[in-house]
Amino acid sequence: MRGGRTVIRWLLEDSQPAVRYRALVDLLGRRESDPEVREARSKIGRIGWAADQLRRQGRKGFWERHAPRNITEWVNFLYYPKYGSTNWRALVLADLGLDATDPRIRKIADLVFEYKLRLSSPFNFYYEEACVVGNTARMLARFGYADDVRVRKLYDWLIEDQRADGGWNCSHGTPGTLDVWEPLAAFAALPRSKRSSRMEVAISKGAEFYLRRRLFREGPRYAPWFRLHYPNHYYYDILVGLVVLTELGFSQDRRLRPALKILMDKRQPDGRWRMDRLHPDVCGPRASQYRRGVTPLRIEEPGQPSKWITYQALRVLKRVEDAA
């Protein structure tokens, strides 16, 4: 492995315990009971990226200036503006390994349940697009609420919204698209023991949808899919596809090889991967619409080596190697 030991030492630096924890467990095979693993995990909310986000959290658990005072503010609460409001920061915190054992995370979950997962809410996620529902299900499952009936209802919605071709789409009456990866990622956030038979069928159909397209062959070549990003919010790229498909157990499938080659070609001579862009990274006639009024959520610097993307890429490669 080019620069293997040096790269691992870089990922194990104390400055980013979220990456250190994941590298110890996923790349080096350490057990959760290992003292170094336990120490790294205990520091995620106190040092590094997660701590940086939590320092801006308000006393009542949200990042907005105040709670909603009218119907318009209620609709926008937690979700707008993109990408500095509570929803988007919470997705990052879930990725980084925090859960409801931290009272700050419990406050976030309580807010989502109160304002976005009540049938009487004016902006109810149960009636939203697959990307919103998938992101919320993934976030809450990682926070430790996978058994909550309100979260299970989100998963039921994802099963019902799956298209005949196995994919998902945010437009009604249309075929699936690679762009809508959030439902599969939500299923990947559940351990096998918590997946129903209906979920397993949806996973199988969804994975086949991506594998048939080799994770990127859908219409004309779309440049942002071949650039690596974090946070991803609800945007797709090939690393997202590889992470989800290997996490769901499809590491042996030969149809991953074209995407794996692209990933390897993007590796730097020192063995690391760079973050190519910050989202929203979009092309086409609607690009200006997606960028309007948006402040990117910056975790690492674009154009520079990325610890999070390097960890994710190495995790994908290890899964493929272990499955061979």
C-alpha positions as CSV (number, residue, x, y, z in Angstrom):
1,M,0.0,0.0,0.0
2,R,1.5,3.3,-1.1
3,G,2.4,5.3,2.0
4,G,0.3,2.8,4.1
5,R,1.9,3.1,7.5
6,T,2.4,6.8,7.2
7,V,-1.2,7.4,6.2
8,I,-2.4,5.2,9.1
9,R,-0.3,7.2,11.6
10,W,-1.8,10.4,10.1
11,L,-5.3,9.1,10.6
12,L,-4.5,8.0,14.2
13,E,-3.4,11.5,15.3
14,D,-5.1,12.7,18.5
15,S,-6.4,16.0,16.9
16,Q,-9.4,14.2,15.2
17,P,-10.6,11.5,17.6
18,A,-13.6,10.7,15.3
19,V,-11.1,9.6,12.6
20,R,-8.8,8.0,15.1
21,Y,-11.7,5.9,16.5
22,R,-12.8,4.8,13.1
23,A,-9.3,3.9,12.0
24,L,-8.6,1.9,15.1
25,V,-11.9,-0.1,14.7
26,D,-12.4,-0.3,10.9
27,L,-8.9,-0.3,9.6
28,L,-6.9,-1.9,12.4
29,G,-9.6,-4.3,13.7
30,R,-9.5,-3.2,17.3
31,R,-12.4,-4.1,19.5
32,E,-14.7,-1.6,21.1
33,S,-13.4,-2.6,24.5
34,D,-9.9,-1.7,23.6
35,P,-8.7,1.1,25.9
36,E,-7.4,3.2,23.0
37,V,-10.7,2.8,21.1
38,R,-12.7,3.8,24.2
39,E,-10.5,6.8,24.8
40,A,-10.8,8.0,21.2
41,R,-14.6,7.6,21.2
42,S,-14.9,9.5,24.5
43,K,-13.1,12.5,23.0
44,I,-15.2,12.8,19.8
45,G,-17.5,15.4,21.3
46,R,-14.8,17.3,23.1
47,I,-12.0,17.6,20.5
48,G,-11.9,18.2,16.7
49,W,-14.7,18.5,14.1
50,A,-17.6,17.4,16.3
51,A,-16.6,19.6,19.1
52,D,-16.3,22.6,16.7
53,Q,-19.9,22.0,15.6
54,L,-21.2,21.5,19.2
55,R,-19.6,24.7,20.5
56,R,-22.1,26.7,18.3
57,Q,-25.1,24.7,19.6
58,G,-27.7,26.7,21.5
59,R,-28.8,25.9,25.1
60,K,-32.0,24.3,23.8
61,G,-30.2,22.1,21.3
62,F,-30.6,24.0,18.0
63,W,-28.2,26.2,16.0
64,E,-30.9,28.7,14.8
65,R,-31.2,32.0,16.6
66,H,-34.6,31.2,18.2
67,A,-37.4,28.7,18.2
68,P,-40.2,29.3,15.6
69,R,-42.6,32.1,16.3
70,N,-45.0,31.7,13.3
71,I,-46.0,29.1,10.7
72,T,-43.3,30.2,8.2
73,E,-40.5,29.9,10.8
74,W,-41.9,26.5,11.9
75,V,-41.7,25.1,8.4
76,N,-38.1,26.3,8.0
77,F,-37.0,25.4,11.5
78,L,-34.1,23.0,11.8
79,Y,-33.8,22.6,8.0
80,Y,-33.1,26.1,6.6
81,P,-30.9,27.9,5.8
82,K,-28.7,25.3,4.1
83,Y,-26.2,24.1,5.3
84,G,-25.7,25.7,8.7
85,S,-29.0,24.8,10.4
86,T,-29.5,22.0,12.9
87,N,-30.4,19.2,10.4
88,W,-27.2,19.5,8.4
89,R,-24.9,19.7,11.5
90,A,-26.7,16.8,13.0
91,L,-26.0,14.6,10.0
92,V,-22.3,15.4,10.4
93,L,-22.4,14.6,14.1
94,A,-24.1,11.3,13.4
95,D,-21.4,10.5,10.8
96,L,-18.6,11.3,13.2
97,G,-19.9,8.8,15.8
98,L,-21.8,10.7,18.4
99,D,-25.1,9.2,19.8
100,A,-27.7,9.8,22.4
101,T,-25.4,8.9,25.2
102,D,-24.4,12.5,24.8
103,P,-27.1,14.9,26.2
104,R,-26.4,17.4,23.4
105,I,-27.4,14.7,20.9
106,R,-30.5,13.8,22.8
107,K,-31.6,17.5,22.6
108,I,-31.2,17.3,18.8
109,A,-33.2,14.1,18.5
110,D,-36.0,15.5,20.7
111,L,-36.2,18.6,18.4
112,V,-36.5,16.4,15.3
113,F,-39.2,14.3,16.9
114,E,-41.1,17.4,18.1
115,Y,-40.9,19.6,15.0
116,K,-40.4,17.2,12.0
117,L,-41.9,13.8,13.0
118,R,-45.3,14.7,14.3
119,L,-48.3,14.2,12.0
120,S,-49.5,17.7,13.0
121,S,-46.3,19.4,12.0
122,P,-46.6,21.8,9.0
123,F,-43.3,20.5,7.6
124,N,-43.6,16.8,8.3
125,F,-40.8,14.5,7.1
126,Y,-43.1,11.6,6.7
127,Y,-44.5,13.3,3.6
128,E,-41.2,14.6,2.2
129,E,-38.8,13.4,-0.5
130,A,-36.8,10.2,-0.2
131,C,-33.6,12.2,0.3
132,V,-35.0,14.0,3.3
133,V,-36.6,10.8,4.8
134,G,-33.4,8.7,4.2
135,N,-31.1,11.3,5.8
136,T,-33.4,11.6,8.8
137,A,-33.7,7.8,9.2
138,R,-29.9,7.4,8.9
139,M,-29.2,10.2,11.4
140,L,-31.6,8.9,14.1
141,A,-30.6,5.3,13.7
142,R,-26.9,6.3,14.2
143,F,-28.0,8.4,17.2
144,G,-29.4,5.2,18.8
145,Y,-33.2,5.5,17.9
146,A,-33.5,2.6,15.4
147,D,-36.2,0.9,17.5
148,D,-38.3,4.0,18.0
149,V,-41.6,3.6,16.2
150,R,-41.3,7.0,14.6
151,V,-38.0,6.0,13.0
152,R,-39.4,2.6,11.9
153,K,-42.1,4.6,10.2
154,L,-39.5,6.4,8.2
155,Y,-38.1,3.1,7.0
156,D,-41.5,1.9,6.0
157,W,-41.9,5.1,3.9
158,L,-38.6,4.3,2.1
159,I,-39.8,0.8,1.3
160,E,-43.1,2.1,-0.1
161,D,-41.4,4.8,-2.1
162,Q,-38.9,2.5,-3.9
163,R,-39.5,2.5,-7.6
164,A,-40.1,-0.5,-9.8
165,D,-36.5,-0.4,-11.1
166,G,-35.1,-0.6,-7.6
167,G,-34.0,3.0,-7.2
168,W,-35.5,6.0,-5.6
169,N,-36.3,9.5,-6.9
170,C,-37.4,12.8,-5.5
171,S,-39.8,13.4,-8.4
172,H,-43.1,11.6,-8.4
173,G,-43.8,9.1,-11.1
174,T,-40.2,8.9,-12.4
175,P,-37.7,6.1,-12.5
176,G,-35.0,5.8,-9.9
177,T,-31.7,7.8,-10.1
178,L,-28.2,7.3,-8.6
179,D,-28.5,10.8,-7.2
180,V,-30.9,9.5,-4.5
181,W,-28.6,7.4,-2.4
182,E,-30.0,8.3,1.0
183,P,-32.5,5.4,1.4
184,L,-29.8,2.8,0.8
185,A,-27.5,4.6,3.3
186,A,-30.4,4.6,5.8
187,F,-30.6,0.8,5.5
188,A,-26.9,0.5,5.9
189,A,-27.1,2.4,9.2
190,L,-29.1,-0.5,10.6
191,P,-27.4,-3.7,11.9
192,R,-28.6,-6.8,10.2
193,S,-30.4,-7.8,13.4
194,K,-32.7,-4.8,13.1
195,R,-33.6,-5.3,9.4
196,S,-36.9,-6.8,8.5
197,S,-37.4,-9.1,5.5
198,R,-39.0,-6.2,3.6
199,M,-35.9,-4.1,4.2
200,E,-33.7,-6.9,2.9
201,V,-35.7,-7.1,-0.3
202,A,-35.5,-3.3,-0.7
203,I,-31.7,-3.4,-0.1
204,S,-31.3,-6.2,-2.6
205,K,-33.3,-4.3,-5.3
206,G,-31.6,-1.0,-4.5
207,A,-28.1,-2.5,-4.6
208,E,-28.8,-4.1,-7.9
209,F,-30.0,-0.7,-9.3
210,Y,-26.6,0.8,-8.5
211,L,-24.5,-2.2,-9.5
212,R,-26.2,-2.4,-12.9
213,R,-25.1,1.2,-13.5
214,R,-21.6,0.5,-12.1
215,L,-22.3,3.3,-9.6
216,F,-21.9,6.1,-12.2
217,R,-23.3,5.1,-15.6
218,E,-26.5,7.1,-15.9
219,G,-27.0,9.5,-18.7
220,P,-24.2,11.9,-19.8
221,R,-21.1,11.9,-17.6
222,Y,-21.8,14.2,-14.6
223,A,-18.6,15.7,-13.4
224,P,-19.5,16.2,-9.7
225,W,-20.1,12.5,-9.3
226,F,-16.3,12.0,-10.0
227,R,-15.2,14.5,-7.4
228,L,-14.9,13.7,-3.7
229,H,-16.7,15.7,-1.0
230,Y,-17.6,16.0,2.6
231,P,-20.1,16.7,4.0
232,N,-22.3,15.2,1.3
233,H,-25.6,16.4,2.6
234,Y,-27.8,14.9,-0.1
235,Y,-25.3,15.0,-3.0
236,Y,-23.9,11.8,-4.6
237,D,-20.4,10.9,-5.7
238,I,-18.7,7.6,-6.4
239,L,-17.2,7.3,-2.9
240,V,-20.7,7.6,-1.5
241,G,-21.8,4.7,-3.7
242,L,-18.8,2.6,-2.7
243,V,-19.2,3.2,1.0
244,V,-22.9,2.3,1.0
245,L,-22.6,-0.8,-1.3
246,T,-19.7,-2.3,0.6
247,E,-21.3,-1.5,4.0
248,L,-24.4,-3.4,2.8
249,G,-22.2,-6.5,2.0
250,F,-21.7,-6.2,-1.8
251,S,-17.9,-5.9,-1.6
252,Q,-17.4,-9.0,-3.7
253,D,-19.4,-7.9,-6.7
254,R,-17.2,-7.4,-9.8
255,R,-19.4,-4.6,-11.0
256,L,-17.8,-2.3,-8.3
257,R,-14.5,-2.5,-10.2
258,P,-14.9,0.5,-12.5
259,A,-15.8,2.8,-9.6
260,L,-12.9,1.3,-7.5
261,K,-10.5,2.1,-10.4
262,I,-11.7,5.7,-10.4
263,L,-11.2,5.8,-6.7
264,M,-7.7,4.4,-6.9
265,D,-6.8,6.8,-9.7
266,K,-7.6,9.7,-7.4
267,R,-5.2,8.5,-4.8
268,Q,-2.2,10.8,-4.3
269,P,1.4,9.6,-4.5
270,D,1.6,9.8,-0.7
271,G,-1.3,7.4,-0.3
272,R,-3.9,10.0,0.7
273,W,-7.0,11.3,-1.0
274,R,-8.0,15.0,-1.3
275,M,-11.3,16.6,-0.9
276,D,-12.1,17.9,-4.3
277,R,-14.9,20.3,-3.6
278,L,-17.3,21.6,-1.0
279,H,-21.0,21.1,-1.7
280,P,-23.1,22.4,-3.3
281,D,-21.0,21.2,-6.3
282,V,-23.4,21.1,-9.1
283,C,-23.4,21.4,-12.9
284,G,-26.1,22.2,-15.4
285,P,-28.9,24.6,-15.9
286,R,-30.1,24.5,-12.3
287,A,-26.7,25.1,-10.7
288,S,-27.3,28.7,-9.8
289,Q,-30.5,27.7,-8.1
290,Y,-28.8,25.2,-5.8
291,R,-26.1,27.6,-4.9
292,R,-28.4,30.6,-4.1
293,G,-28.6,31.5,-0.4
294,V,-26.4,28.6,0.6
295,T,-23.4,28.6,3.0
296,P,-21.3,25.5,2.6
297,L,-20.6,23.6,5.8
298,R,-16.8,23.4,5.9
299,I,-15.1,20.5,7.9
300,E,-11.9,20.2,5.9
301,E,-10.3,22.4,3.2
302,P,-11.1,21.6,-0.4
303,G,-8.1,20.8,-2.5
304,Q,-6.2,19.5,0.5
305,P,-5.6,15.9,1.8
306,S,-8.7,14.9,3.7
307,K,-8.6,12.6,6.7
308,W,-12.3,11.7,6.5
309,I,-12.2,10.9,2.8
310,T,-8.9,9.0,3.1
311,Y,-10.4,6.9,6.0
312,Q,-13.6,6.2,3.9
313,A,-11.6,5.2,0.9
314,L,-9.3,2.9,2.9
315,R,-12.4,1.4,4.6
316,V,-13.9,0.6,1.2
317,L,-10.6,-1.0,-0.1
318,K,-10.3,-3.1,3.1
319,R,-13.8,-4.4,2.8
320,V,-13.2,-5.4,-0.8
321,E,-9.9,-7.0,0.1
322,D,-11.4,-8.9,3.1
323,A,-14.2,-10.2,0.8
324,A,-11.9,-11.5,-1.9
